[in-house]
């Protein structure tokens, strides 16, 4: 686990990750790490960068360098005011951030690590030492959840979706193994999902399903897809460790399903603190001097 004491206590350093859905800011000041976020609003420019930093009490002009990554970070010039802009490849930032939040430093970074970046979509990065490679992924992610929630639940508010999912039963919309083959199969228990949203496709379905059950089934679909693809990619790439990062991990219901899938397939999908800021932390470590 990354600790504030792992960071240099010297000059102020900052990084911004311009994600598709969220813009994440990480600042290291006096050896302490500070993070904050806002919904993505517009392409980055000097005014938006200054406002983002000011939201955390940081004056852009106090920075000699600003590390940036993600989305549209390349539209920024080489300098903003008198601050140099260091553009960090997003794949490298994801991999380095995953290593840091898992506490892999020094020789431990040579451990083959699969980093699952669960944002609007999902990117799978193999990190080993200073080598970072995009090896797989899926277009299924938080953006998928919000889009389908808009149609199914009438909301795009993640907090509302989370509250509904927590109160629902995924098998109110899904078919479980108990429904399909009357029992468990292999390492999967009887209540494991056999068909996502399959109950709604049965001729016997009466058309009645609660918003809570729909929300639970929706989060289940997203989390299962991501977790299974991550496990398979990690095994194919001979990665001995897996870490999950990204703002999807802010949802307790998502973390719960990821944990269940890991149990079913005897795979440890490791969770960390501040997972939504991993990419920005990686950019900070790669692109800001003395970070």
VOTORDO-313913 format. One line per 10 residues: their letters; for each residue x, z, y of N, C-alpha, C. Coordinates in steps of 0.05 Angstrom, whole numbers, plus 5000, padded with zeros to 4 digits. Each point is the difference from the previous one (the first is absolute). Layout:
N
A) X,Z,Y,X,Z,Y,X,Z,Y  ...
% end
This chain:
291
XXXXXXXXXX) 5017,5000,4976,4983,5000,5024,5018,5000,5025  4993,4983,5019,5016,4999,5024,4994,5025,5017  5021,5011,5011,4998,5023,5017,5011,4993,5028  4990,5014,5020,5010,4995,5028,5030,5004,5001  5010,5018,4984,5029,5006,5000,5017,4977,4989  4986,4980,4987,5015,4977,4990,5007,4981,5022  4988,5004,5024,5004,4982,5022,5021,5010,5019  5015,4981,5012,5020,5008,5019,4989,5015,5023  5013,5021,5009,4989,5016,5023,5008,4988,5027  5013,4977,5000,5011,4989,5025,4979,4985,5016
XXXXXXXXXX) 5006,4976,5009,4984,4986,5020,4971,4996,4990  4982,4999,5020,4972,4993,4995,4998,4973,4987  4984,4997,4979,4996,4975,4986,4971,4996,4994  4991,4975,5000,4972,4994,4995,4996,4974,4985  4978,4997,4986,4993,4976,4986,4970,4996,5001  4991,4975,5000,4972,4993,5000,4995,4980,4978  4980,5005,4984,4991,4982,4979,4973,4988,5009  5000,4974,5006,4976,4986,5009,4985,4989,4975  4984,5017,4987,4985,4992,4977,4976,4983,5008  4987,4988,4980,4976,4984,5005,4977,5018,5010
XXXXXXXXXX) 4998,5024,4989,4978,5018,5007,5009,5023,5018  5023,5011,4995,5010,5023,5015,5028,4994,5012  5004,5012,5023,5026,4999,5013,5012,5029,4998  5022,5003,4986,5012,5026,4994,5025,5004,5016  5003,5023,5012,5024,5007,5016,5014,5024,4987  5026,4998,4998,5017,5022,4990,5021,5005,5021  5004,5025,5008,5021,5008,5019,5016,5022,4988  5026,4998,5002,5018,5022,4993,5012,5011,5026  4994,5026,5004,5010,5013,5024,5011,5027,4992  5025,5005,5006,5012,5026,4994,4999,5007,4970
XXXXXXXXXX) 5002,4980,4983,5000,5006,4971,4973,5002,4988  4979,4999,5017,4972,5003,4990,4987,4972,5000  4982,4996,4981,4987,4974,4997,4971,5003,5009  4991,4983,5019,4973,5000,5010,4987,4973,4994  4974,5001,4993,4986,4976,4993,4973,4999,5012  4991,4977,5008,4972,4996,5009,4992,4970,4995  4974,4996,5002,4990,4973,4993,4976,4993,5017  4995,4974,5002,4975,4991,5012,4991,4974,4986  4974,4994,5002,4991,4975,4988,5013,4977,5015  5007,4979,4984,5013,4976,5012,4981,4988,5021
XXXXXXXXXX) 5010,4993,5023,4982,4990,5021,5008,4972,5010  5026,4995,5003,5009,4974,5011,5028,4995,4993  5009,4975,5003,5029,4994,4996,5017,5018,5018  5023,5009,4989,5017,5018,5017,5012,4986,5024  5001,5014,5022,5014,4991,5024,5011,5025,5014  5013,4997,5022,5012,5023,5013,4980,5022,5007  4977,4992,5010,4980,5020,5008,4989,5015,4976  4995,4986,4978,4989,5014,4976,5021,5018,4988  5025,4991,5000,5022,5017,4989,5003,5025,5016  5000,4997,5026,5003,5024,5017,4976,5019,4996
XXXXXXXXXX) 4976,4989,4997,4977,5017,4997,5001,5015,4973  5009,4986,4979,5002,5012,4973,5019,5023,5000  5023,4997,5013,5020,5021,5001,4990,5023,5018  4988,4993,5022,4991,5020,5019,4979,5018,4987  4985,4990,4981,4979,5016,4986,5012,5024,4986  5026,4998,4994,5015,5022,4987,5019,5014,5019  4998,4994,5026,5017,5012,5020,5028,4988,5001  5004,4975,4992,5026,4987,5000,5000,4978,5021  5021,5000,5017,5003,4980,5020,5018,4978,4988  4991,4976,4999,5016,4978,4989,5027,4998,5012
XXXXXXXXXX) 5002,5006,5026,5026,4997,5014,5021,5021,4991  4991,5020,4985,5018,5020,4989,5013,4991,4974  4991,4977,4990,5011,4990,4974,5020,4979,5005  5023,5002,4987,5019,4977,5002,4992,4978,4981  4987,5007,4977,4991,4981,4981,4972,5008,4990  4984,4980,4994,4974,5004,4987,4998,4982,4976  4997,5012,4976,4996,4985,4976,4971,4992,4997  4995,4975,4992,4973,4990,4997,4998,4985,4973  4977,5000,4988,4995,4985,4975,4971,4995,4997  4992,4985,4979,4972,4996,4994,4987,4978,5016
XXXXXXXXXX) 4980,4988,4988,4982,4982,5014,5013,4981,5020  4993,5004,5025,5008,4982,5021,5024,5011,5017  5017,5016,4987,5022,5012,5016,5019,4979,5011  5001,4977,4988,5019,4979,5008,4993,4988,5027  4975,5005,5010,4993,4988,5026,5013,5016,5023  5011,5023,4994,5014,5016,5021,5026,4986,5008  5009,5003,5025,5026,4989,5008,5023,5017,4989  5024,4992,5005,5023,5015,4991,5004,5026,5015  4989,5002,5024,5001,5024,5015,4973,5005,5013  4992,5025,5002,4976,5007,5015,5009,5020,5021
XXXXXXXXXX) 4999,4991,5025,5012,5016,5021,5030,5000,4995  5012,5024,5000,5028,5002,4994,5006,5009,4972  4979,5000,4983,5002,5009,4972,5003,4976,4982  5021,5001,4983,5004,4978,4980,4979,5003,4978  4989,4977,4992,4980,5000,4978,5014,4990,4974  5000,5017,4980,5012,4994,4974,4978,4992,4981  4999,4975,4991,4979,4991,4983,5009,5003,4970  4984,5015,4986,5007,5007,4972,4980,4986,4981  5012,4986,4981,4984,4986,4979,4981,5020,4987  4974,4992,4997,4980,5019,4990,5005,5008,4971
XXXXXXXXXX) 5009,4981,4984,5006,5007,4972,5022,5021,4998  5021,4997,5016,5021,5021,5000,4990,5026,5011  4983,4999,5020,4989,5025,5012,4983,5015,4979  4984,4986,4985,4983,5012,4980,5017,5013,4978  5020,4985,4991,5017,5010,4979,5016,5025,5008  5011,4998,5024,5017,5022,5010,4982,5025,5006  4977,4995,5011,4982,5022,5005,4990,5014,4975  4995,4984,4979,4993,5012,4974,5022,5017,4989  5024,4991,5002,5023,5016,4990,5002,5026,5016  4997,4998,5026,5004,5024,5017,4978,5021,4995
XXXXXXXXXX) 4975,4991,4998,4979,5020,4996,5001,5012,4972  5011,4986,4981,5003,5011,4973,5025,5017,4998  5017,5000,5021,5024,5017,5001,5023,4987,4985  5000,4974,4997,5022,4986,4986,5020,4992,5022  5022,5015,5000,5022,4994,5019,5026,5000,4985  5021,4989,5013,5026,4998,4987,4999,4984,4974  5013,5010,4980,5001,4986,4974,4972,4998,4987  4982,5019,5007,4973,4999,4989,4985,4975,5007  5008,4987,5022,4987,4975,5008,5005,4977,4981  5020,5004,4982,5005,4979,4980,4979,5000,4978
XXXXXXXXXX) 4982,5020,5000,4978,5001,4981,4981,4978,5005  4994,4983,4980,4980,4978,5005,4973,5012,5006  4989,4994,5023,4975,5012,5010,4980,4978,5007  4975,5003,4991,4979,4982,5008,4984,5014,5023  4999,4987,5023,4985,5011,5022,4975,4983,5004  4977,5013,4996,4974,4987,5004,4990,5007,5028  5000,4979,5017,4991,5004,5028,4970,4993,5001  4983,5020,5002,4971,4997,4998,4988,5000,5028  4999,4977,5012,4989,4997,5027,4975,4983,4999  4998,4981,5019,4977,4982,5000,5000,4983,4974
XXXXXXXXXX) 5024,4992,4991,5004,4989,4974,5022,5017,4987  5010,4991,4978,5019,5017,4985,5025,4984,4994  5024,5010,5009,5025,4988,4994,5016,5018,4981  5013,4988,4980,5016,5015,4981,5029,4992,5004  5017,5020,5008,5028,4996,5007,5017,5015,4980  5020,4986,4988,5020,5013,4984,5023,5008,5018  5006,5026,5000,5022,5010,5016,5021,5012,4982  5025,4991,5005,5023,5011,4985,5024,4998,5017  5011,5024,5007,5023,5000,5018,4991,4989,5027  5015,4979,5010,4993,4987,5024,4987,4973,4995
XXXXXXXXXX) 4990,4996,4976,4986,4976,4992,4970,5004,4999  4986,4983,5014,4971,5002,5002,4987,4973,4995  4982,4998,4981,4988,4974,4993,4970,5002,4995  4985,4981,5011,4972,4999,4995,4996,4987,4973  4988,5015,4981,4998,4991,4973,4971,4993,4991  4981,5011,5014,4972,4995,4993,4982,5012,5022  4974,5001,4994,4981,5011,5019,4972,4990,4994  4982,5007,5017,4972,4990,4997,4988,5000,5028  4981,4981,5003,4985,4999,5025,4979,5022,5002  4997,5015,4978,4981,5022,5000,5013,5024,5014
XXXXXXXXXX) 4986,5012,5019,5011,5023,5014,4979,5012,5018  5010,5014,5021,4981,5012,5019,4983,4981,5015  5010,4976,5006,4983,4980,5013,4977,4991,4982  5006,4998,4974,4979,4994,4980,4979,5021,5000  5009,5025,5000,4981,5023,5000,4982,4999,5025  5011,4996,5023,4985,5000,5024,4980,4976,5001  5009,4977,4992,4983,4977,5000,4976,5003,4981  5005,5009,4976,4978,5004,4981,4983,5024,5008  5012,5020,5012,4984,5023,5010,4980,4992,5021  5009,4981,5016,4982,4990,5021,4975,4988,4988
XXXXXXXXXX) 5003,4985,4978,4978,4987,4987,4983,5019,4983  5014,5018,4985,4987,5017,4981,4989,5026,5012  5015,5011,5020,4993,5026,5010,4991,5000,5029  5005,4978,5014,4992,4998,5028,5018,5016,5018  5025,5004,4992,5020,5014,5017,5028,4990,4994  5017,5001,5020,5028,4995,4996,5017,5024,5008  4987,5023,5003,5014,5024,5007,5012,5013,4975  5027,5001,4998,5013,5011,4976,4991,5029,4994  4995,5016,5021,4992,5027,4995,4972,5001,4988  4983,4982,5009,4973,4999,4988,5001,4990,4971
XXXXXXXXXX) 5017,4980,4995,5003,4990,4973,5010,5022,4981  5020,5015,5010,5012,5022,4985,4979,5021,4993  4984,5008,5020,4980,5020,4996,4979,4991,4980  4992,4976,5001,4980,4989,4981,5012,4999,4972  5025,4990,4998,5013,4998,4974,5003,5027,4987  5007,5021,5016,5004,5027,4989,4974,5011,4989  4977,4991,5010,4975,5011,4991,4987,4983,4978  5013,4977,4994,4988,4981,4981,5012,5001,4972  4987,4985,4982,5009,4997,4972,5006,4970,4996  5025,4993,4995,5006,4972,4997,4985,4987,4977
XXXXXXXXXX) 4993,5015,4980,4986,4988,4977,4970,4997,5006  4992,5007,5024,4973,4993,5009,4998,4970,5005  5023,4987,5005,5001,4971,5005,5017,4986,4979  5020,5014,4990,5018,4988,4980,4988,5005,4972  5011,4985,4980,4995,5006,4972,5025,5014,4989  4996,5021,4986,5022,5015,4988,5004,4990,4971  5022,5008,4988,5004,4993,4972,4978,5012,4982  4990,5023,5008,4978,5012,4984,4975,4982,5001  4996,4986,5023,4977,4982,5002,5004,4975,4983  5025,4991,4998,5006,4973,4988,5006,5002,4970
XXXXXXXXXX) 5018,5019,4993,5007,5002,4971,4996,5028,4989  4985,5016,5015,4991,5027,4992,5022,5020,4997  5024,4995,5009,5021,5019,4997,5026,4992,5012  5021,5015,4996,5027,4994,5011,5013,4977,4986  5021,4989,5012,5016,4979,4988,5029,5005,5007  5017,5001,4980,5028,5006,5006,5004,5025,5015  5014,4999,5023,5005,5023,5017,4978,5005,5020  4980,4982,5000,4979,5002,5020,4976,5017,4990  4992,5020,5016,4977,5017,4992,4974,4985,5002  4979,5012,4990,4974,4987,4999,4989,4995,5028
XXXXXXXXXX) 5007,5016,5020,4989,4996,5027,5017,4982,5017  5021,4988,4988,5016,4981,5015,4984,4974,5006  5007,4987,5021,4985,4976,5008,5004,4977,4980  4978,4988,4991,5002,4976,4983,4995,4975,5017  4980,5002,5019,4993,4977,5016,4994,5010,5029  5016,4993,5019,4994,5007,5028,4974,4988,5009  4982,5016,5010,4974,4992,5010,4983,4987,4978  5007,5004,4975,4986,4987,4978,4972,5010,4996  4994,5024,5007,4972,5010,4997,4981,4984,5017  5009,4991,5023,4983,4985,5018,4994,4972,4990
XXXXXXXXXX) 5016,4991,4980,4997,4973,4989,4983,4999,4975  4991,5023,4991,4984,5001,4976,4971,4992,5006  4987,4987,4981,4972,4992,5003,4982,5024,5003  5009,5022,4989,4984,5025,5001,5002,5015,5026  5019,4991,5018,5004,5014,5025,4975,4998,5017  4991,5023,5010,4975,5001,5015,5003,4996,5030  5024,4994,5009,5005,4994,5028,5004,5025,5017  5001,5023,4988,5004,5025,5015,5027,5012,4994  5017,5002,5021,5026,5013,4998,5006,5013,5027  5010,5024,4999,5005,5014,5025,5024,4989,5015
XXXXXXXXXX) 5001,5005,5026,5024,4992,5016,5024,5016,4990  4996,5025,4992,5022,5016,4990,5012,4988,4975  4984,4991,4982,5010,4988,4975,5014,4974,5006  4989,4984,5018,5012,4975,5008,5028,5005,5012  5002,5020,5017,5025,5006,5013,5021,5009,4979  4991,5017,4981,5018,5010,4980,5010,4977,4982  4982,4981,4994,5007,4977,4983,5019,4981,5016  4996,4998,5026,5016,4983,5016,5029,5010,5002  5003,5026,5006,5027,5011,5001,5013,4999,4972  4984,5004,4979,5010,4998,4973,5012,4972,4994
XXXXXXXXXX) 4985,4980,5008,5009,4972,4996,5026,4995,5014  5002,5008,5025,5025,4995,5016,5023,5015,4988  4996,5026,4994,5022,5017,4990,5009,4992,4972  4981,4993,4983,5008,4992,4973,5016,4974,5000  4991,4981,5016,5014,4974,5002,5029,5004,5009  5003,5016,5021,5027,5004,5011,5017,5016,4980  4989,5021,4989,5016,5016,4981,5009,4985,4976  4982,4984,4988,5007,4985,4976,5021,4979,5006  4997,4985,5022,5020,4980,5008,5027,5013,5005  5000,5024,5012,5025,5014,5006,5014,5009,4974
XXXXXXXXXX) 4985,5011,4982,5011,5009,4974,5012,4976,4985  4986,4978,4999,5010,4977,4985,5025,4988,5013  5000,4999,5027,5023,4990,5014,5024,5018,4996  4996,5026,5001,5022,5019,4997,5013,4997,4972  4983,4997,4980,5011,4996,4973,5014,4973,4996  4989,4980,5013,5012,4973,4998,5027,5000,5014  5003,5016,5021,5025,5001,5015,5019,5022,4992  4992,5014,4978,5017,5023,4990,5005,5021,5021  4979,5006,5016,5003,5021,5020,4993,5027,4988  5018,5019,5001,4996,5026,4987,4983,5018,5017
XXXXXXXXXX) 4996,4994,5026,4983,5016,5017,4982,4982,5017  4977,5011,5006,4980,4986,5017,4990,5018,5021  4998,4990,5025,4989,5016,5022,4979,4984,5014  4978,5013,5007,4978,4988,5014,5001,5007,5029  4999,4980,5018,5000,5005,5028,4977,4984,5014  4996,5004,5025,4980,4986,5015,4976,5017,5006  4984,4991,5019,4977,5016,5010,4977,5002,4980  4999,4984,4979,4980,5004,4980,5003,5027,4987  5025,5011,4999,5005,5026,4988,4990,5023,5017  4990,4994,5025,4987,5020,5016,4974,5009,4987
XXXXXXXXXX) 4988,4983,4983,4974,5006,4988,5004,5016,4974  4988,5024,4999,5002,5016,4976,4987,4986,4976  4979,4986,5004,4987,4986,4978,5018,4978,4988  5015,4987,5017,5019,4979,4991,5022,5013,4984  5011,5022,5011,5022,5014,4986,4990,5010,4972  4975,5009,4999,4990,5010,4975,4999,4978,4978  4991,4977,5007,4998,4978,4981,5028,4990,4992  5018,4999,5019,5028,4992,4994,5011,5020,4980  4995,5025,5004,5010,5021,4981,4988,4996,4972  4974,4994,4999,4987,4996,4974,5013,4976,4985
XXXXXXXXXX) 5004,4978,5014,5011,4976,4988,5028,5006,4990  5016,5015,5016,5026,5008,4991,4999,5016,4974  4981,5018,4999,4997,5016,4975,4993,4983,4976  4981,4982,5004,4991,4983,4978,5023,4983,4988  5018,4991,5017,5021,4982,4991,5028,5014,5000  5000,5026,5000,5025,5016,4998,5021,4990,5020  4991,4997,5025,5017,4991,5022,4998,5019,5023  5022,5010,5011,4999,5018,5022,5001,4984,5026  4977,4998,5014,4999,4987,5025,5003,5022,5022  5023,5002,5011,5007,5023,5016,4988,4998,5028
XXXXXXXXXX) 4989,5022,5010,4988,5002,5026,5018,5016,5018  5001,4994,5026,5018,5013,5018,4985,5008,5026  5012,5016,5016,4989,5008,5026,5003,4976,5019  4982,4998,5018,5000,4979,5021,5004,4972,4989  4985,4993,4979,5004,4973,4988,4995,4977,5019  4982,5004,5019,4993,4978,5018,5022,4993,5019  5020,5017,5002,5022,4996,5019,5026,4991,4987  4999,4995,4974,5024,4993,4985,5014,4975,5011  4985,4979,5006,5012,4976,5010,5014,5004,5027  4987,5015,5018,5012,5006,5025,5025,5017,4997
XXXXXXXXXX) 4999,5019,4981,5024,5016,4995,5022,4983,4989  4994,4981,4983,5020,4982,4990,5013,4983,5022  4983,4991,5019,5011,4985,5022,5017,5018,5018  4993,5025,5003,5016,5019,5016,5027,5003,4987  5001,5004,4974,5026,5004,4987,5017,4975,4999  4988,4977,4999,5015,4975,4999,5008,4989,5027  4983,5006,5020,5003,4985,5025,5008,5017,5024  4998,5027,4998,5007,5017,5023,5026,5014,4996  5019,4998,5018,5026,5013,4997,4997,5030,4995  5017,5010,4982,5001,5029,4995,4974,5012,4989
X) 4981,4983,4990,4975,5011,4989,5004,5010,4972
% end
